[in-house]
Amino acid sequence: MTGISAVIATYNRKDELKNLFDSVTQSETSFLELIIVDQNEDGLIDDLIRRYSTLLDIKHLKFKERQNSKARNFGVEMAKHSLICFPDDDCWFDKDSLTRVLAYFDNNPKTDLLIIRWNENPAFQLNSHHLTYKVISSFKAPIGYAAITLFMKKQVFFELGGFDITFGIGSYIGGGEDTELIFKIANARKHIFYDHSIGVNHLYMPARNRSLAIMRSRQRGIGLIYSKYKLSPFVVARGMVSPLWKMIISFNFESIKLYYNILVGRLEGFFYKRKQV
C-alpha cells in the first residue's frame, strides 16, 4: 500500500487545526504524514504540534510568506509519499476517508487525480464518474472545485509545475488556485475520477456571507482561468452575463453590491495577464 502526504498551509488557526488533527487520529490508516507549512510568526501552533507529534507523523515547516500556493508548493517538496492532498487548516476527514482513498488508488493505479465529495457543499453530484477536460472547462461539473477534495499523484503535480503562484490567498488573484490546478491536470489529459462515496468536511459559506473584498479577489481567479485556458466564448459570456443580470434584477442593495463585485472581479482577472505584458 502507498501512503499520503497531506500538505496543510496554516495561518492564525489553532483550534481548527486541532480539530483536523483529531479527525486524523481517528482515521483507520497509519500510511499518512502531515506536512504543516506554518505561516504564523508568533509560535501560535508550536505547542499543538509538539503534543500531536507523539500521535501523528508530522513535519513542521516554517514559511514566512503568507501566500497559499507558494506555501503548498514548498510543502510538497518535503513530501515522502507518492500521493498528496491539500486539506485546509479548518477542514476535517470522515473516519474512513483516507483508508478509502488509499484503497481506491491501489485498485485504480491509472488514476492521476481523485476528487472526493465535499460533504457540506450543496453542489456535489450523487454519482461517481470520470471527468474530462470538456466537462471541467464548462464550469458545469457538479463537484466542488476545492483543494480539500483533491488527492493526486505527486509525480503528476511536479510534472505540471504544481500550483500556479499567480493564484492564491495573499495575491492580487486571491483565489482559484485549486480550480486552476484541476484545469491544468485535465488539460494535460490526465486521468481524473470523482468518487461520491468518499467525503471530507469543511463549513460551506455562501458567497453573500463573504466580505466583498475577499469575494472580488477570489473571483479574479475565475476570470484569469477564463483567459489562461482560452475557454469558449459561450462559457466566458455566461460567466460574465450571469452576475450582470442578477445585479440588474436585484432589488436589494446588498445583492447588487455582491454581484457587482463578482462581475468586476472576473473582468479584472480576465484582463490581468494582458496588463502584465
C-alpha positions as CSV (number, residue, x, y, z in Angstrom):
1,M,0.0,0.0,0.0
2,T,1.2,3.5,-0.8
3,G,0.8,6.5,1.5
4,I,-0.5,10.0,1.6
5,S,1.4,13.2,2.4
6,A,-1.1,15.9,3.5
7,V,0.2,19.4,2.9
8,I,-1.5,21.9,5.2
9,A,-0.7,25.6,4.9
10,T,-1.9,27.3,8.0
11,Y,-2.2,30.8,9.4
12,N,-3.9,32.1,12.5
13,R,-5.9,29.0,13.3
14,K,-5.2,26.7,16.2
15,D,-8.5,25.3,17.4
16,E,-9.5,24.4,13.9
17,L,-6.1,22.7,13.2
18,K,-6.6,20.7,16.4
19,N,-10.0,19.5,15.1
20,L,-8.3,18.4,11.9
21,F,-5.6,16.5,13.9
22,D,-8.3,14.9,16.0
23,S,-10.1,13.6,12.9
24,V,-6.8,12.2,11.6
25,T,-6.0,10.4,14.9
26,Q,-9.4,8.6,14.5
27,S,-8.5,7.6,10.9
28,E,-8.2,4.0,10.1
29,T,-4.8,4.3,8.3
30,S,-1.3,4.9,9.5
31,F,0.1,5.5,6.0
32,L,-0.1,9.2,6.4
33,E,2.2,12.1,7.1
34,L,1.1,15.7,7.8
35,I,3.3,18.5,6.5
36,I,2.4,21.6,8.3
37,V,3.5,24.8,6.5
38,D,3.3,27.3,9.3
39,Q,2.9,30.9,8.2
40,N,2.5,32.2,11.8
41,E,5.3,34.2,13.2
42,D,4.3,34.1,16.9
43,G,4.6,30.3,17.6
44,L,0.8,30.0,17.7
45,I,0.7,26.3,16.9
46,D,4.1,25.2,18.2
47,D,2.7,23.6,21.4
48,L,-0.1,21.9,19.4
49,I,2.5,20.4,17.0
50,R,4.6,19.1,19.9
51,R,1.6,17.5,21.5
52,Y,0.3,15.7,18.4
53,S,3.7,14.7,17.1
54,T,3.6,11.8,19.6
55,L,0.4,10.6,17.9
56,L,0.9,11.5,14.2
57,D,3.7,11.6,11.7
58,I,4.2,15.4,11.4
59,K,6.7,17.6,9.7
60,H,6.5,21.2,10.9
61,L,7.9,23.7,8.4
62,K,8.1,27.5,8.9
63,F,7.2,29.6,5.9
64,K,7.3,33.4,6.4
65,E,5.4,34.5,3.2
66,R,1.6,34.4,3.5
67,Q,0.8,33.1,0.1
68,N,-1.1,29.9,-0.1
69,S,0.1,28.5,-3.4
70,K,3.8,29.1,-2.6
71,A,3.4,27.5,0.9
72,R,1.8,24.4,-0.6
73,N,4.4,24.0,-3.3
74,F,7.1,24.3,-0.6
75,G,5.4,21.6,1.5
76,V,5.1,19.2,-1.4
77,E,8.9,19.4,-1.9
78,M,9.2,17.7,1.5
79,A,6.6,15.0,0.9
80,K,7.8,11.4,1.3
81,H,4.7,9.6,0.0
82,S,3.6,9.2,-3.6
83,L,0.1,10.6,-3.1
84,I,-0.5,14.1,-1.9
85,C,-3.5,16.1,-0.7
86,F,-4.2,19.7,0.5
87,P,-6.5,19.9,3.5
88,D,-7.4,23.3,4.7
89,D,-6.4,24.0,8.3
90,D,-10.1,24.2,9.2
91,C,-11.4,21.0,7.5
92,W,-11.7,17.5,8.9
93,F,-12.0,14.0,7.5
94,D,-14.5,11.2,7.9
95,K,-13.1,8.3,9.8
96,D,-12.7,6.0,6.8
97,S,-11.9,8.7,4.1
98,L,-8.2,8.3,4.0
99,T,-8.3,4.5,4.0
100,R,-10.8,4.5,1.2
101,V,-8.7,6.9,-0.8
102,L,-5.7,4.6,-0.5
103,A,-7.8,1.6,-1.4
104,Y,-9.1,3.5,-4.5
105,F,-5.6,4.2,-5.8
106,D,-4.5,0.6,-5.1
107,N,-7.4,-0.7,-7.2
108,N,-7.1,2.1,-9.9
109,P,-3.4,2.8,-10.4
110,K,-4.0,4.6,-13.7
111,T,-5.9,7.4,-11.9
112,D,-3.8,10.6,-11.6
113,L,-6.3,12.8,-9.7
114,L,-9.1,11.6,-7.4
115,I,-11.7,14.2,-6.4
116,I,-13.9,13.3,-3.4
117,R,-17.2,14.7,-2.1
118,W,-17.2,17.9,-0.1
119,N,-20.0,16.9,2.4
120,E,-21.3,20.4,3.2
121,N,-21.2,21.7,-0.4
122,P,-24.8,21.7,-1.9
123,A,-23.4,21.5,-5.4
124,F,-22.0,17.9,-5.3
125,Q,-23.3,15.2,-7.5
126,L,-24.7,11.9,-6.4
127,N,-22.9,9.8,-9.0
128,S,-19.2,8.8,-9.2
129,H,-17.7,9.1,-12.7
130,H,-14.7,10.0,-14.8
131,L,-14.2,13.7,-15.5
132,T,-12.9,15.1,-18.8
133,Y,-11.4,18.5,-19.7
134,K,-14.6,19.2,-21.7
135,V,-16.8,18.8,-18.6
136,I,-14.5,20.6,-16.2
137,S,-13.9,23.5,-18.5
138,S,-17.6,24.0,-18.9
139,F,-17.8,25.1,-15.2
140,K,-20.8,22.9,-15.0
141,A,-19.1,19.9,-13.4
142,P,-21.2,19.3,-10.3
143,I,-18.2,18.9,-8.0
144,G,-16.5,21.3,-5.5
145,Y,-13.5,22.9,-7.3
146,A,-11.8,22.9,-3.9
147,A,-8.3,21.8,-2.8
148,I,-9.7,19.9,0.2
149,T,-11.3,17.4,-2.2
150,L,-8.1,16.6,-4.3
151,F,-5.9,13.6,-4.0
152,M,-3.2,13.2,-6.7
153,K,0.0,11.5,-7.7
154,K,3.0,13.6,-6.5
155,Q,4.8,12.9,-9.8
156,V,1.9,14.5,-11.8
157,F,2.0,17.5,-9.5
158,F,5.7,18.0,-10.2
159,E,5.4,17.3,-13.9
160,L,2.8,20.0,-14.3
161,G,4.5,22.6,-12.2
162,G,2.4,22.5,-9.0
163,F,0.1,25.4,-8.0
164,D,0.4,28.4,-10.2
165,I,1.7,31.0,-7.7
166,T,-0.2,33.8,-9.6
167,F,-3.3,32.5,-7.8
168,G,-4.0,32.1,-4.2
169,I,-4.7,33.8,-0.8
170,G,-2.1,36.5,-0.4
171,S,-2.0,37.6,-4.0
172,Y,-4.0,40.1,-6.2
173,I,-5.6,37.0,-7.7
174,G,-6.8,35.9,-4.3
175,G,-8.4,32.5,-5.2
176,G,-8.9,29.9,-7.9
177,E,-5.5,28.1,-7.4
178,D,-7.3,24.8,-6.7
179,T,-9.6,25.2,-9.7
180,E,-6.6,26.2,-11.9
181,L,-4.8,23.0,-10.8
182,I,-7.7,20.9,-11.8
183,F,-7.9,22.6,-15.1
184,K,-4.1,22.0,-15.6
185,I,-4.4,18.3,-14.9
186,A,-7.4,17.9,-17.1
187,N,-5.9,19.9,-19.9
188,A,-2.9,17.6,-19.8
189,R,-5.3,14.7,-20.5
190,K,-4.6,13.0,-17.2
191,H,-7.0,10.5,-15.7
192,I,-9.5,12.2,-13.3
193,F,-12.2,10.4,-11.3
194,Y,-14.8,11.8,-8.9
195,D,-15.8,9.4,-6.1
196,H,-19.0,10.5,-4.4
197,S,-18.7,7.8,-1.7
198,I,-15.7,9.3,0.0
199,G,-16.2,12.5,1.9
200,V,-14.3,15.5,3.5
201,N,-15.8,18.1,5.7
202,H,-15.5,21.9,5.6
203,L,-18.0,24.5,6.6
204,Y,-19.7,25.9,3.5
205,M,-20.0,29.7,3.3
206,P,-22.4,31.1,0.6
207,A,-21.0,33.9,-1.5
208,R,-23.2,36.5,0.1
209,N,-21.7,35.8,3.5
210,R,-18.1,36.7,2.5
211,S,-16.6,40.2,2.6
212,L,-16.9,42.0,-0.7
213,A,-13.1,42.5,-0.9
214,I,-12.5,38.8,-0.5
215,M,-15.2,37.8,-2.9
216,R,-13.8,40.2,-5.6
217,S,-10.3,39.0,-5.1
218,R,-11.3,35.3,-5.4
219,Q,-13.5,36.0,-8.5
220,R,-10.4,37.4,-10.2
221,G,-9.2,33.8,-10.2
222,I,-12.2,32.7,-12.2
223,G,-11.6,35.5,-14.7
224,L,-7.9,34.6,-15.1
225,I,-8.8,30.9,-15.7
226,Y,-11.2,32.1,-18.5
227,S,-8.3,33.8,-20.3
228,K,-5.4,31.5,-19.4
229,Y,-7.3,28.4,-20.8
230,K,-8.9,30.3,-23.6
231,L,-12.3,29.0,-22.7
232,S,-15.2,29.1,-25.2
233,P,-16.9,32.4,-25.7
234,F,-20.1,30.9,-24.5
235,V,-18.6,29.9,-21.1
236,V,-16.9,33.3,-20.7
237,A,-20.1,35.2,-21.7
238,R,-22.2,33.1,-19.4
239,G,-19.8,33.7,-16.5
240,M,-19.9,37.5,-17.1
241,V,-23.5,37.9,-18.0
242,S,-24.9,35.9,-15.1
243,P,-23.7,38.3,-12.3
244,L,-24.6,41.3,-14.5
245,W,-28.2,40.0,-15.0
246,K,-28.6,39.2,-11.3
247,M,-27.3,42.7,-10.5
248,I,-29.9,44.2,-12.8
249,I,-32.9,42.3,-11.5
250,S,-31.9,42.6,-7.8
251,F,-34.0,45.0,-5.7
252,N,-31.7,44.6,-2.7
253,F,-28.7,46.9,-2.5
254,E,-26.6,44.3,-0.7
255,S,-27.2,41.8,-3.5
256,I,-26.4,44.5,-6.1
257,K,-23.0,45.1,-4.4
258,L,-22.3,41.4,-4.3
259,Y,-23.0,40.7,-8.0
260,Y,-21.1,43.9,-8.9
261,N,-18.0,42.7,-7.2
262,I,-18.3,39.2,-8.7
263,L,-18.6,40.7,-12.2
264,V,-15.8,43.3,-11.7
265,G,-13.5,40.7,-10.1
266,R,-14.0,38.3,-13.1
267,L,-13.3,41.2,-15.5
268,E,-10.1,42.2,-13.6
269,G,-8.9,38.6,-13.6
270,F,-9.7,38.1,-17.3
271,F,-7.6,41.1,-18.4
272,Y,-4.9,40.6,-15.8
273,K,-2.4,38.8,-18.0
274,R,-2.8,41.4,-20.7
275,K,-2.0,44.1,-18.2
276,Q,1.3,42.4,-17.3
277,V,2.7,42.4,-20.8
